[in-house]
């Protein structure tokens, strides 16, 4: 049931974003014509591609905070969650703010995407450490001979 809901919502976002993107690029309808003129803004695409994932991340942070503080009564895992949020924010700062300076300073050899990817990867790793700290780790460990039975 939950996997079906995840797949259905992912398909809805994919189809919606794909339609707006293709309609913007090929002008199939007159709905997104304004985005082809200066200043090249498309509010629908911005909401589906940038704003919706940000809202989902904030919602995840809030729900995990409630889970850890109220339900589990723990405080240490919040350090991991906060560190993941800071690492993700640093990645976004590199992507949207520092990237032009890196790009012009290196004659367009690299840009902020390199550092954004690195910080996002570290954020995902920190989320894994956070998840591992709030769950019971019952990994199968070999007792003798190095094989699992």
CORCOR-V8358 format. One record per run of one state. SS is the DSSP state (alpha for helix, beta for strand, coil for the rest). FROM is the first residue (numbers start at 1). TO is the last residue. If there is no record, write none. Layout:
SS|FROM|TO  SS|FROM|TO
This chain:
coil|1|1  alpha|2|26  coil|27|32  alpha|33|36  coil|37|42  alpha|43|72  coil|73|75  alpha|76|105  coil|106|111  alpha|112|134  coil|135|149
